[in-house]
């Protein structure tokens, strides 16, 4: 049993390295890239952690530099839990997806308030483009006996903006049959990769 589990883990890790090799590394010399998120509620700056989550970071940056996150919505808001987006435009039309990425939730980063993690389906390796802000201490999303949700970044500027987003009034969206959809759309107007030497001036 142990040998089988070890073999499985080695196979998964090798697959992750193969996937990484196939992808162009964006901002390759920067271990902690910064991204500016201009939203309809204000600006948030996040710092990504390539050391802990190289696959998630490169996947996120690809969507940023390809302008794939521009004019998308935060479609799921649950106070004291998550603010999720990155997958749909304002008409709830899904944006195009790339291949799924390997789950890196065992990297030591926790789903604490102000961190950013990859959203996924039940399959632990199904994350593609959607992400969420943790707006609570979501320890249940960390790995244990099961896979968790990969944390790859944290907010360095715009805490008050994130707080406003987390408190947005929501309702059931009949067209999508989704709960927790903001009544007033929260738009991710643009996402941009900042220069490596960027220092935010208040």
Secondary structure, 3 states (H helix, E strand, C coil): CHHHHHHHHHHHHHHHHHHHHHCCCCCCCCCCCEEEEEECCEEEEEEECCCCCHHHHHHHHHHHHCCCCCCEEEEEEECCCEEEEEEEECCCCECCCCCCCCCCHHHCCCCCCCEEEECCCCCCCCCCCCEEEECCCCHHHCCCCCCCCCEEEEEEECHHHHHHHHCCCEEEECCCCEEEEECCCCEEEEEEECCCCCCCCC
